[in-house]
């Protein structure tokens, strides 16, 4: 077996393990701390395990979890989707290119409501509130409250 094929096999093994752990974390419902720990093991940069909550069925990018950073005192509710990459289907790749990867940063004190979606390249500032179902397509400054699709700042 050549060195190149061994390297490719190793990369595929690492990717498989990340995806497998991602699915395990997705279905852990009886112990939220275990879900956080599994995400940390698979590469998500979680600053403080004991001060982070990730709800049931939250999906944190299965292929590139290492591009996602979650600070302490963050609450990520159930069914939240956080993506760090975009891979178009083969017919669309000639228009959009191959895989696009961008880091996602969620700063401390952030609350992300159920079924919200965070797209690649987004930085969520400190103490933000993202309402349930919001689709965050752009960076959020600190102390911002957003809702809707696409997410827009609420005046309260």
Backbone bond lengths (Angstrom), bond angles and torsions (degrees), N, CA, C in turn:
res aa  C-N    CA-C-N  psi(-1)  N-CA   C-N-CA  omega(-1)  CA-C   N-CA-C  phi
1 X - - - 1.452 - - 1.523 108.03 -
2 X 1.331 116.79 129.98 1.464 120.56 -178.04 1.527 111.14 -74.13
3 X 1.324 114.83 163.20 1.455 120.71 -179.76 1.529 110.98 -62.55
4 X 1.337 116.01 -38.97 1.468 120.70 -179.40 1.532 111.12 -64.47
5 X 1.324 117.18 -42.61 1.467 119.38 179.82 1.531 111.13 -70.64
6 X 1.339 117.62 -32.38 1.464 120.43 175.54 1.527 110.12 -65.49
7 X 1.340 116.48 -43.00 1.464 121.25 178.79 1.522 110.37 -62.57
8 X 1.331 117.20 -43.68 1.457 121.90 179.04 1.524 110.64 -63.36
9 X 1.335 116.68 -41.56 1.461 121.31 178.53 1.529 111.04 -63.58
10 X 1.335 116.25 -41.51 1.463 120.66 178.52 1.521 111.12 -64.29
11 X 1.352 117.37 -42.79 1.470 120.55 178.16 1.518 110.70 -62.68
12 X 1.328 116.84 -42.02 1.459 119.68 178.46 1.524 111.15 -64.76
13 X 1.332 117.97 -35.71 1.463 121.54 177.04 1.516 111.10 -65.10
14 X 1.344 117.10 -44.00 1.462 120.62 178.96 1.522 110.37 -63.83
15 X 1.318 117.17 -43.37 1.459 120.82 178.91 1.528 110.18 -62.52
16 X 1.325 116.91 -42.79 1.467 121.20 178.93 1.526 110.57 -60.23
17 X 1.326 117.54 -43.83 1.467 121.32 -179.44 1.528 110.47 -64.82
18 X 1.351 117.27 -42.40 1.465 120.20 177.78 1.532 110.88 -60.23
19 X 1.334 115.99 -43.49 1.462 120.06 -179.75 1.528 110.61 -66.93
20 X 1.320 117.48 -43.13 1.460 122.08 178.61 1.529 111.38 -60.04
21 X 1.335 116.70 -46.87 1.469 120.17 177.94 1.527 110.91 -65.02
22 X 1.329 116.76 -35.81 1.462 120.24 177.23 1.519 111.59 -61.08
23 X 1.329 116.53 -42.39 1.464 120.25 177.65 1.524 111.24 -67.04
24 X 1.323 116.39 -38.11 1.468 119.88 177.17 1.528 110.56 -61.84
25 X 1.333 116.52 -47.20 1.472 120.73 178.84 1.528 111.05 -61.95
26 X 1.316 116.99 -35.25 1.468 122.46 -179.53 1.525 111.65 -61.70
27 X 1.326 116.70 -34.78 1.462 120.66 -175.46 1.522 114.58 -99.53
28 X 1.332 118.93 -1.48 1.465 120.88 178.51 1.526 107.94 -75.59
29 X 1.333 116.41 116.42 1.465 118.84 -178.14 1.517 112.74 -120.96
30 X 1.315 117.19 -17.55 1.450 120.26 -171.85 1.520 113.56 -88.02
31 X 1.331 118.88 -13.85 1.450 121.24 -177.06 1.528 109.28 -150.23
32 X 1.341 118.48 92.73 1.466 121.50 -175.65 1.532 113.89 -56.43
33 X 1.332 118.02 -32.38 1.466 119.95 179.43 1.521 111.42 -63.93
34 X 1.332 116.86 -31.61 1.453 121.10 177.67 1.526 110.37 -67.16
35 X 1.301 116.69 -38.81 1.460 121.71 177.65 1.532 110.24 -59.99
36 X 1.318 116.60 -45.58 1.470 121.65 178.79 1.527 110.07 -61.91
37 X 1.318 116.79 -44.04 1.465 121.38 179.93 1.528 111.43 -62.52
38 X 1.320 117.40 -42.86 1.467 120.55 179.22 1.522 110.52 -62.11
39 X 1.329 116.91 -42.74 1.471 119.31 177.84 1.525 111.03 -62.59
40 X 1.307 117.60 -38.91 1.470 121.63 177.26 1.531 110.39 -62.45
41 X 1.324 117.37 -43.82 1.467 121.82 -179.87 1.525 110.89 -63.12
42 X 1.326 117.06 -37.81 1.463 119.24 -177.63 1.521 113.45 -79.94
43 X 1.340 117.58 -3.44 1.456 119.53 171.06 1.514 116.87 122.01
44 X 1.335 118.47 -8.79 1.466 120.06 177.40 1.524 107.61 -64.26
45 X 1.315 116.98 132.85 1.468 121.17 -178.59 1.527 108.78 -84.93
46 X 1.313 115.28 93.82 1.460 122.20 -179.86 1.520 107.19 -103.94
47 X 1.339 116.93 121.13 1.466 121.67 -173.51 1.523 113.47 -68.67
48 X 1.339 116.83 -42.10 1.463 119.73 -176.36 1.531 108.52 -142.27
49 X 1.320 116.04 108.33 1.466 120.42 -176.07 1.517 113.58 -60.11
50 X 1.339 116.69 -39.07 1.464 119.81 -175.15 1.529 112.77 -78.16
51 X 1.327 117.67 -13.04 1.469 120.27 -179.38 1.527 111.67 -115.47
52 X 1.328 115.92 29.42 1.465 121.36 178.04 1.519 107.89 -132.46
53 X 1.340 116.36 138.00 1.458 121.08 177.05 1.523 107.98 -122.61
54 X 1.317 115.95 128.90 1.463 121.75 174.37 1.518 106.70 -125.16
55 X 1.316 116.35 120.03 1.461 122.03 -174.64 1.516 114.41 -77.47
56 X 1.314 113.04 171.89 1.463 123.69 179.39 1.525 110.32 -60.65
57 X 1.313 116.83 136.80 1.466 124.58 177.93 1.522 113.58 64.91
58 X 1.314 118.36 21.50 1.466 120.19 171.40 1.524 106.89 -78.13
59 X 1.328 116.76 132.14 1.460 120.86 -178.61 1.530 108.35 -111.12
60 X 1.315 115.47 114.99 1.460 121.78 177.37 1.515 106.37 -109.04
61 X 1.313 117.13 122.42 1.462 125.56 -171.46 1.525 114.31 -16.65
62 X 1.325 116.05 117.25 1.456 121.08 -177.26 1.520 114.24 -75.35
63 X 1.321 118.29 -27.93 1.459 120.61 -174.08 1.526 112.35 -92.57
64 X 1.333 117.62 -38.45 1.464 121.89 -177.85 1.533 111.78 -126.47
65 X 1.332 118.44 58.76 1.471 119.63 -179.04 1.526 112.69 -64.54
66 X 1.332 117.34 -24.09 1.468 120.82 -178.93 1.529 112.75 -68.38
67 X 1.327 118.45 -11.12 1.463 121.87 177.86 1.527 112.62 -88.72
68 X 1.316 117.40 2.08 1.464 121.27 -177.36 1.525 109.71 -111.67
69 X 1.339 115.77 129.18 1.458 122.32 178.68 1.521 108.65 -119.16
70 X 1.343 116.14 130.33 1.468 121.98 178.24 1.519 107.83 -124.94
71 X 1.333 116.49 117.79 1.464 121.42 178.28 1.530 110.64 -77.39
72 X 1.334 115.22 179.37 1.460 119.87 -177.64 1.525 112.29 -75.46
73 X 1.325 113.89 163.51 1.471 123.50 179.49 1.522 113.13 60.68
74 X 1.326 117.14 31.73 1.461 121.72 176.58 1.519 109.84 -100.19
75 X 1.317 114.79 142.69 1.452 121.24 175.57 1.522 107.42 -120.16
76 X 1.316 115.46 120.99 1.456 122.36 177.58 1.523 106.06 -117.09
77 X 1.324 116.14 109.26 1.471 121.21 -174.15 1.531 111.81 -74.61
78 X 1.313 115.64 179.70 1.461 123.05 -178.93 1.523 111.99 -63.36
79 X 1.329 115.07 148.94 1.466 124.23 174.46 1.531 114.81 64.96
80 X 1.317 118.15 15.72 1.463 121.28 175.56 1.529 108.66 -73.90
81 X 1.330 116.63 142.64 1.459 122.25 176.60 1.522 108.59 -117.60
82 X 1.329 117.20 125.67 1.463 121.95 177.61 1.524 107.14 -124.20
83 X 1.330 116.42 117.17 1.460 121.81 -177.19 1.520 110.96 -112.04
84 X 1.339 115.75 140.10 1.459 121.41 176.10 1.526 111.28 -117.38
85 X 1.324 116.78 2.53 1.465 119.15 178.79 1.522 110.92 -148.00
86 X 1.320 113.53 161.66 1.455 121.87 176.59 1.517 107.00 -136.19
87 X 1.324 117.02 123.40 1.462 121.01 178.93 1.525 108.44 -125.91
88 X 1.334 116.16 105.52 1.460 118.75 179.51 1.523 111.72 -69.99
89 X 1.318 116.12 157.21 1.465 120.97 177.07 1.529 109.11 -66.76
90 X 1.329 117.66 158.28 1.471 120.57 -176.09 1.531 115.50 -50.39
91 X 1.341 120.63 -42.89 1.471 117.89 179.47 1.538 113.44 -64.44
92 X 1.330 117.13 -27.90 1.463 120.20 -178.37 1.527 113.54 -89.04
93 X 1.341 117.07 -10.52 1.458 119.80 -176.80 1.525 112.49 -63.81
94 X 1.334 118.40 -27.79 1.469 119.37 178.74 1.528 111.31 -69.14
95 X 1.335 118.08 -20.88 1.462 121.87 178.08 1.527 112.60 -94.71
96 X 1.332 115.60 -39.52 1.457 120.69 -173.41 1.518 114.28 -107.78
97 X 1.323 117.72 -6.89 1.454 120.82 -179.00 1.520 111.61 83.74
98 X 1.311 114.66 -174.40 1.462 121.05 -178.89 1.529 109.84 -76.11
99 X 1.312 116.43 -147.62 1.457 122.63 -178.64 1.531 110.21 -68.03
100 X 1.327 115.89 134.54 1.471 121.50 174.04 1.520 107.01 -111.99
101 X 1.337 116.09 122.05 1.463 121.67 -178.51 1.522 108.77 -115.45
102 X 1.336 116.43 133.64 1.458 121.97 176.08 1.518 109.01 -144.81
103 X 1.321 115.83 139.74 1.465 121.67 -178.58 1.527 111.25 -68.98
104 X 1.322 115.31 149.49 1.463 123.37 174.12 1.522 107.10 -120.68
105 X 1.332 116.83 128.31 1.462 121.99 179.85 1.525 109.23 -121.28
106 X 1.319 115.31 126.33 1.460 121.10 177.39 1.526 106.29 -117.54
107 X 1.332 115.89 111.84 1.463 120.84 -174.51 1.526 111.79 -84.14
108 X 1.328 115.87 168.04 1.463 121.88 -169.54 1.525 113.54 -61.37
109 X 1.333 112.75 149.05 1.460 120.53 176.60 1.512 114.70 78.13
110 X 1.312 118.89 12.24 1.463 121.86 -176.93 1.528 111.24 -86.10
111 X 1.324 115.37 140.83 1.459 122.33 174.56 1.522 107.51 -115.77
112 X 1.338 116.39 125.50 1.465 121.57 177.69 1.519 107.23 -116.65
113 X 1.325 116.29 114.13 1.459 122.10 -176.30 1.517 113.54 -71.81
114 X 1.307 115.26 163.03 1.456 123.86 -176.98 1.528 112.04 -52.75
115 X 1.331 115.61 136.68 1.470 124.14 175.65 1.522 114.76 66.29
116 X 1.321 117.84 15.91 1.468 120.28 174.11 1.521 108.63 -74.49
117 X 1.332 115.88 156.85 1.461 121.44 179.76 1.524 108.35 -126.73
118 X 1.335 116.04 129.08 1.467 122.54 176.76 1.528 106.26 -111.69
119 X 1.323 117.17 121.65 1.459 121.27 -177.22 1.527 111.77 -90.67
120 X 1.338 117.89 164.07 1.464 121.45 -177.67 1.534 112.91 -57.23
121 X 1.333 115.52 144.40 1.457 122.05 175.77 1.509 115.56 84.41
122 X 1.317 118.66 4.39 1.464 122.32 -176.23 1.530 110.72 -88.12
123 X 1.321 115.59 137.08 1.461 122.33 170.38 1.520 107.24 -114.92
124 X 1.330 115.75 123.36 1.466 121.76 179.30 1.522 106.57 -102.19
125 X 1.343 117.27 119.47 1.457 122.19 -177.80 1.525 112.86 -69.25
126 X 1.326 114.98 173.83 1.465 120.94 -179.57 1.521 111.64 -62.28
127 X 1.331 114.89 145.28 1.472 123.65 172.73 1.526 113.90 57.30
128 X 1.311 117.11 35.58 1.464 120.41 176.91 1.519 109.88 -87.77
129 X 1.320 114.96 153.58 1.459 121.28 173.90 1.520 106.63 -122.62
130 X 1.325 115.27 123.48 1.458 121.67 177.61 1.523 106.60 -111.62
131 X 1.326 116.08 114.22 1.458 120.93 -176.78 1.532 111.34 -64.78
132 X 1.335 116.26 156.35 1.470 120.09 178.02 1.528 111.65 -56.62
133 X 1.326 115.08 136.68 1.461 120.88 177.29 1.515 115.67 81.63
134 X 1.321 118.23 -2.06 1.467 120.71 -179.25 1.524 110.10 -70.33
135 X 1.337 115.94 147.92 1.458 121.66 176.12 1.523 107.20 -115.46
136 X 1.336 116.06 107.77 1.465 121.60 -175.08 1.523 108.55 -91.04
137 X 1.337 115.48 114.65 1.462 122.00 -176.27 1.522 113.02 -109.67
138 X 1.333 117.26 -8.98 1.470 121.38 -175.82 1.535 109.61 -141.33
139 X 1.323 116.04 166.84 1.463 121.09 179.78 1.528 111.25 -63.03
140 X 1.337 115.12 146.97 1.465 120.86 177.19 1.519 109.16 -115.46
141 X 1.332 117.97 127.17 1.465 119.51 175.92 1.526 110.42 -70.35
142 X 1.322 118.11 163.06 1.469 120.94 179.26 1.529 112.10 -55.92
143 X 1.332 115.44 150.84 1.470 123.90 174.93 1.526 113.02 59.48
144 X 1.320 116.59 40.36 1.457 121.98 -179.81 1.522 109.77 -108.85
145 X 1.321 115.89 143.61 1.464 122.01 174.53 1.521 106.72 -116.60
146 X 1.350 116.61 125.13 1.458 120.58 -178.01 1.517 111.11 -128.26
147 X 1.339 115.37 155.53 1.459 122.43 176.18 1.523 107.82 -154.04
148 X 1.319 116.08 159.61 1.458 121.62 172.07 1.506 114.32 99.31
149 X 1.341 113.80 179.09 1.460 122.97 179.66 1.519 108.38 -132.36
150 X 1.322 117.78 106.17 1.458 129.18 -4.05 1.525 110.62 -72.13
151 X 1.331 115.63 158.61 1.471 121.15 -176.42 1.529 110.35 -62.63
152 X 1.328 115.10 130.75 1.466 121.74 177.70 1.524 108.61 -126.52
153 X 1.326 115.00 148.32 1.461 121.29 -178.57 1.526 110.04 -66.02
154 X 1.327 115.13 135.06 1.464 121.01 176.02 1.511 109.48 -94.48
155 X 1.306 116.32 140.84 1.466 120.95 175.81 1.505 107.69 -98.45
156 X 1.322 115.02 112.88 1.471 119.52 -178.26 1.522 109.18 -120.65
